[in-house]
Amino acid sequence: MTALKKLGEREVIRRLAALLPSRPDVRAGIGHDVAVVAGNRAYDFLLKSDAVVEGRHFLPTTPPRQIGHKALGRVLSDLAAAGGEPLWALVNLVTPRGEKMSRLRAIYQGLATLARRHGLAIVGGDTTEGPALELHVFAVGRLPRGTALLRSGARPGDVVFVTDTLGGSLAGKHLRFIPRLAEGRWLRAGDWATATIDLSDGLATDLDHILEMSRVGAKIFTEKIPIAKAVFRLRPARRDYGGQVQGFEKTNSLFSKPWKKRSPLAHALGDGEDFELLFTVPCCQAVALEQAWRKKFRTRLTAIGVITRGAGKIVWLKNGTPLTLHAAGFEHFR
């Protein structure tokens, strides 16, 4: 019997996916940020589920409204990467019998506030007793038929862009991030992006997802990566919950150094839970995109690299000089 820790999340998913049926109306399934299924002549539907677990994604002391915000926001961030409009959500609650109703009420207020902001209705779910507090959210979105932004469209020569700044989300962003729904819909409606993903597992890991699905490589200019100011304010983290950084699951052995000894670049590449958009744009449209973006959004946008032909290969450069990095973001079971 093979232990999951020897396989890693990707291999576990690959093996389980091989057992599962599909249907002709599935336009994009396992391996993408969201599932895309045929709706009607006008629209496709987007399906996405995600979970947050106490001690893994948040602490017992985390403000409860922020727990609700994060639980729904994670799903909305994936809908944003596809360029979708959120419609409905189901929320499954797992909770110990000793949990206080006042805490649950505040969590659901956090869910409701974010849902109202984006025109989403929470229409049901399930409640069950369990050893730890968990929220499992399933959401449905839509977009014009055949227009979903996926991980699989990047082509050699495309420019790689990222929104806002990266790293250090443990300082608070992982609980208060803004799902980039407006930006995602704009990219889709303007036919700008060839491939997209939301940055939940860290730039190094999520970029690799695009490269794998698109069968391309990338050249990344590390001096251009926008590093969050929070990275420089982080204090050495106290560890508990089975070796995880307190209340934050995106920890790894990036550069083979302990979390607290990482460089700012390492944090930007591997901390994860930034929930920004990483996307590719044809080279001939890159300048026009940046100009149009500045007129439309206040959100920072940065070009950090180009797509190449070497399938799966990432070349990291600093001011033109290759760097030897063993960069990896978060992967479950590793």
C-alpha positions as CSV (number, residue, x, y, z in Angstrom):
1,M,0.0,0.0,0.0
2,T,1.4,3.4,-1.1
3,A,1.1,6.2,1.4
4,L,-0.2,9.5,0.1
5,K,2.9,11.4,1.3
6,K,4.9,9.4,-1.2
7,L,2.6,10.4,-4.1
8,G,1.7,14.0,-3.5
9,E,-1.5,15.7,-4.4
10,R,-1.1,15.7,-8.2
11,E,-0.5,11.9,-8.4
12,V,-3.3,11.2,-6.0
13,I,-5.7,13.2,-8.2
14,R,-4.4,11.6,-11.3
15,R,-5.0,8.1,-9.9
16,L,-8.5,8.9,-8.6
17,A,-9.5,10.7,-11.7
18,A,-8.8,7.7,-13.8
19,L,-11.6,5.9,-12.0
20,L,-14.3,8.5,-12.6
21,P,-16.8,8.8,-15.4
22,S,-17.5,11.8,-17.6
23,R,-20.2,13.0,-20.0
24,P,-20.3,14.7,-23.4
25,D,-21.5,17.9,-21.9
26,V,-18.3,18.4,-19.8
27,R,-16.2,21.0,-21.5
28,A,-13.4,21.1,-18.9
29,G,-13.1,18.8,-16.0
30,I,-10.5,17.6,-13.5
31,G,-7.2,19.5,-13.8
32,H,-8.6,23.0,-14.2
33,D,-9.5,25.7,-11.7
34,V,-13.2,24.9,-12.2
35,A,-15.3,22.4,-14.1
36,V,-17.0,23.8,-17.1
37,V,-20.2,22.1,-18.3
38,A,-22.6,22.9,-21.1
39,G,-25.6,24.9,-20.0
40,N,-27.7,26.2,-22.9
41,R,-27.2,27.9,-26.2
42,A,-26.1,31.1,-24.5
43,Y,-24.2,30.0,-21.4
44,D,-21.8,27.4,-19.9
45,F,-21.9,26.8,-16.2
46,L,-18.8,26.8,-13.9
47,L,-18.7,24.3,-10.9
48,K,-16.3,24.6,-8.0
49,S,-15.9,23.3,-4.5
50,D,-13.4,24.0,-1.7
51,A,-13.0,23.6,2.0
52,V,-11.4,25.3,5.0
53,V,-10.6,23.4,8.1
54,E,-9.8,24.7,11.6
55,G,-6.1,24.2,12.4
56,R,-5.3,24.0,8.7
57,H,-6.6,27.1,7.1
58,F,-7.5,29.2,10.2
59,L,-7.0,29.2,13.9
60,P,-9.5,28.9,16.8
61,T,-8.6,32.6,17.5
62,T,-9.3,33.8,13.9
63,P,-12.0,36.4,13.8
64,P,-15.1,34.4,12.7
65,R,-16.2,36.8,10.0
66,Q,-12.8,36.3,8.3
67,I,-13.3,32.6,8.4
68,G,-16.5,33.0,6.4
69,H,-14.9,35.4,4.0
70,K,-12.1,33.0,3.3
71,A,-14.3,30.0,2.9
72,L,-16.4,31.6,0.1
73,G,-13.5,33.8,-1.2
74,R,-11.4,30.7,-2.2
75,V,-14.2,29.5,-4.4
76,L,-14.9,32.9,-5.9
77,S,-11.2,33.3,-6.7
78,D,-11.4,30.2,-8.9
79,L,-14.5,31.5,-10.7
80,A,-12.6,34.7,-11.2
81,A,-9.7,32.8,-12.9
82,A,-12.2,31.4,-15.4
83,G,-13.8,34.8,-16.1
84,G,-17.1,33.8,-14.6
85,E,-20.1,35.4,-13.0
86,P,-21.0,33.8,-9.6
87,L,-24.6,32.7,-9.2
88,W,-25.3,30.2,-6.4
89,A,-23.5,28.4,-3.5
90,L,-24.1,25.6,-1.1
91,V,-22.3,25.6,2.2
92,N,-21.7,22.3,4.2
93,L,-20.9,22.9,7.9
94,V,-19.0,20.4,10.0
95,T,-18.8,21.4,13.7
96,P,-18.2,20.0,17.1
97,R,-21.3,19.8,19.3
98,G,-19.7,22.2,21.8
99,E,-19.3,25.0,19.3
100,K,-21.0,28.3,20.2
101,M,-23.8,29.6,18.1
102,S,-22.5,33.1,18.3
103,R,-19.3,32.1,16.5
104,L,-21.2,30.3,13.7
105,R,-23.5,33.3,13.3
106,A,-20.5,35.6,12.8
107,I,-18.9,33.1,10.3
108,Y,-22.1,33.1,8.3
109,Q,-22.2,36.9,8.4
110,G,-18.8,36.9,6.8
111,L,-20.0,34.5,4.1
112,A,-23.1,36.6,3.5
113,T,-21.3,39.9,3.2
114,L,-19.0,38.6,0.5
115,A,-21.8,36.9,-1.3
116,R,-23.9,40.0,-1.4
117,R,-21.0,42.0,-2.7
118,H,-20.8,39.7,-5.8
119,G,-24.5,39.0,-6.3
120,L,-24.3,35.4,-5.2
121,A,-27.1,33.6,-3.4
122,I,-26.3,31.0,-0.8
123,V,-29.1,28.5,-1.3
124,G,-28.5,25.6,1.1
125,G,-26.1,23.0,2.2
126,D,-25.8,20.5,5.0
127,T,-24.8,20.4,8.7
128,T,-23.1,17.6,10.5
129,E,-21.2,17.0,13.7
130,G,-17.4,16.4,13.5
131,P,-14.2,16.7,15.5
132,A,-13.2,20.1,14.1
133,L,-14.9,23.1,12.5
134,E,-15.0,22.9,8.7
135,L,-16.7,24.7,5.9
136,H,-17.1,23.1,2.5
137,V,-18.4,25.5,-0.2
138,F,-19.7,24.5,-3.6
139,A,-20.4,27.3,-6.1
140,V,-22.0,27.7,-9.5
141,G,-21.1,30.4,-12.0
142,R,-21.7,31.1,-15.6
143,L,-20.2,32.7,-18.7
144,P,-21.0,33.0,-22.4
145,R,-20.7,29.6,-24.1
146,G,-17.3,28.6,-25.1
147,T,-15.5,31.5,-23.5
148,A,-14.1,30.0,-20.2
149,L,-10.5,30.9,-19.4
150,L,-8.5,27.7,-18.6
151,R,-5.0,26.7,-17.7
152,S,-4.4,25.0,-21.1
153,G,-4.2,27.9,-23.6
154,A,-0.7,29.4,-23.1
155,R,1.5,29.5,-26.2
156,P,5.2,30.2,-26.8
157,G,5.8,33.9,-26.9
158,D,3.0,34.8,-24.6
159,V,3.7,37.3,-21.8
160,V,3.2,36.2,-18.2
161,F,1.3,38.6,-16.0
162,V,0.4,38.7,-12.3
163,T,-2.0,40.9,-10.4
164,D,-1.0,42.9,-7.2
165,T,1.8,41.6,-5.0
166,L,2.9,38.1,-3.8
167,G,4.1,36.5,-0.6
168,G,3.5,37.1,3.1
169,S,-0.2,36.4,3.1
170,L,0.2,34.9,6.6
171,A,0.3,38.6,7.7
172,G,-3.4,38.7,7.0
173,K,-4.1,38.7,3.3
174,H,-5.0,35.0,3.3
175,L,-8.1,35.9,5.4
176,R,-9.0,39.3,3.8
177,F,-8.1,38.9,0.1
178,I,-10.3,40.3,-2.7
179,P,-11.4,37.7,-5.3
180,R,-10.4,39.3,-8.7
181,L,-13.8,38.6,-10.2
182,A,-14.1,41.9,-12.1
183,E,-10.6,41.5,-13.5
184,G,-11.3,38.0,-14.6
185,R,-14.5,38.8,-16.4
186,W,-12.8,41.8,-18.1
187,L,-9.9,39.6,-19.3
188,R,-12.4,37.0,-20.7
189,A,-14.8,39.6,-22.3
190,G,-11.9,41.4,-24.0
191,D,-10.4,38.1,-25.2
192,W,-7.1,39.1,-23.7
193,A,-5.8,36.0,-21.8
194,T,-4.8,32.7,-23.3
195,A,-4.4,30.9,-20.0
196,T,-5.3,31.8,-16.4
197,I,-5.1,30.4,-12.8
198,D,-5.6,31.9,-9.4
199,L,-2.5,31.9,-7.1
200,S,-3.5,29.7,-4.2
201,D,-0.6,27.3,-3.9
202,G,2.2,29.8,-4.7
203,L,3.6,31.2,-7.9
204,A,6.1,28.4,-8.5
205,T,3.4,25.6,-8.2
206,D,0.6,27.4,-9.9
207,L,2.7,28.5,-12.9
208,D,3.7,24.9,-13.2
209,H,0.0,24.0,-13.5
210,I,-0.3,26.2,-16.5
211,L,2.8,24.8,-18.1
212,E,1.7,21.3,-17.5
213,M,-1.8,21.8,-19.0
214,S,-0.5,24.0,-21.9
215,R,2.5,21.8,-22.6
216,V,4.9,24.7,-22.6
217,G,7.8,26.2,-20.6
218,A,8.5,29.6,-19.1
219,K,11.2,32.1,-18.6
220,I,10.6,34.2,-15.4
221,F,12.5,37.4,-14.6
222,T,12.7,37.3,-10.8
223,E,13.6,40.9,-10.4
224,K,10.2,41.8,-11.8
225,I,8.1,39.7,-9.4
226,P,6.1,42.1,-7.2
227,I,6.9,41.2,-3.6
228,A,4.4,42.2,-1.0
229,K,5.5,44.6,1.7
230,A,4.1,42.1,4.2
231,V,7.0,39.7,3.5
232,F,9.4,42.2,5.1
233,R,7.3,42.5,8.2
234,L,6.8,38.8,8.9
235,R,8.3,37.6,12.2
236,P,9.6,34.0,12.7
237,A,6.5,31.8,12.9
238,R,5.6,29.7,15.8
239,R,4.7,26.2,14.6
240,D,2.0,23.9,15.8
241,Y,-0.8,21.9,14.3
242,G,1.4,19.1,13.1
243,G,4.3,21.2,11.9
244,Q,2.2,23.8,9.9
245,V,2.9,27.5,10.4
246,Q,0.3,28.7,12.7
247,G,-3.0,29.0,10.9
248,F,-1.5,28.8,7.5
249,E,-1.1,25.7,5.3
250,K,1.2,27.0,2.6
251,T,4.6,26.0,4.1
252,N,7.2,23.9,2.3
253,S,10.9,23.4,2.0
254,L,11.5,26.0,-0.7
255,F,15.2,26.3,-1.3
256,S,15.7,23.6,1.3
257,K,15.6,26.3,4.1
258,P,13.3,26.6,7.1
259,W,10.3,28.9,6.5
260,K,11.7,31.7,8.8
261,K,15.0,31.8,6.9
262,R,13.6,32.2,3.4
263,S,14.5,35.1,1.2
264,P,11.8,37.6,0.1
265,L,11.8,36.0,-3.3
266,A,11.3,32.6,-1.8
267,H,8.2,33.9,0.1
268,A,6.8,35.4,-3.1
269,L,7.3,32.1,-5.0
270,G,6.1,29.7,-2.3
271,D,4.0,31.1,0.5
272,G,0.7,30.8,-1.4
273,E,-2.8,31.9,-0.6
274,D,-2.2,35.2,-2.4
275,F,-5.4,34.6,-4.5
276,E,-4.2,36.8,-7.3
277,L,-4.5,36.1,-11.0
278,L,-1.6,34.6,-13.0
279,F,-2.3,34.7,-16.7
280,T,-0.7,34.8,-20.2
281,V,-1.3,37.2,-23.1
282,P,-0.1,37.1,-26.7
283,C,3.0,39.2,-27.1
284,C,1.4,41.3,-29.7
285,Q,-1.4,42.3,-27.3
286,A,0.7,42.8,-24.1
287,V,1.3,46.6,-24.4
288,A,-2.3,47.3,-25.3
289,L,-3.4,45.1,-22.4
290,E,-1.3,47.1,-19.9
291,Q,-2.7,50.4,-21.3
292,A,-6.3,49.3,-21.1
293,W,-5.8,47.8,-17.7
294,R,-4.5,51.0,-16.2
295,K,-7.6,52.8,-17.5
296,K,-9.9,50.2,-16.0
297,F,-8.4,49.0,-12.7
298,R,-6.4,50.3,-9.7
299,T,-5.1,46.7,-9.2
300,R,-1.4,46.5,-9.9
301,L,-0.4,44.5,-12.9
302,T,3.1,43.2,-13.6
303,A,4.7,41.3,-16.6
304,I,7.1,38.8,-15.0
305,G,8.1,36.5,-17.9
306,V,7.4,34.8,-21.2
307,I,6.2,31.4,-22.3
308,T,8.7,29.2,-24.1
309,R,8.7,25.9,-26.0
310,G,10.4,23.7,-23.4
311,A,7.5,21.8,-22.0
312,G,7.4,22.0,-18.2
313,K,10.7,23.8,-18.0
314,I,11.0,27.0,-16.0
315,V,14.1,29.1,-16.4
316,W,14.5,31.6,-13.5
317,L,16.6,34.7,-14.3
318,K,17.8,37.6,-12.3
319,N,18.9,40.6,-14.4
320,G,19.5,38.2,-17.2
321,T,21.6,35.7,-15.2
322,P,20.2,32.2,-14.7
323,L,19.4,31.2,-11.1
324,T,19.6,27.7,-9.7
325,L,16.3,27.4,-7.8
326,H,14.5,24.4,-6.5
327,A,11.3,26.4,-6.2
328,A,8.0,24.8,-5.3
329,G,4.9,26.1,-3.6
330,F,2.4,24.0,-1.6
331,E,1.3,20.5,-2.4
332,H,-1.0,18.5,-0.2
333,F,0.3,15.3,1.3
334,R,4.0,16.3,0.6
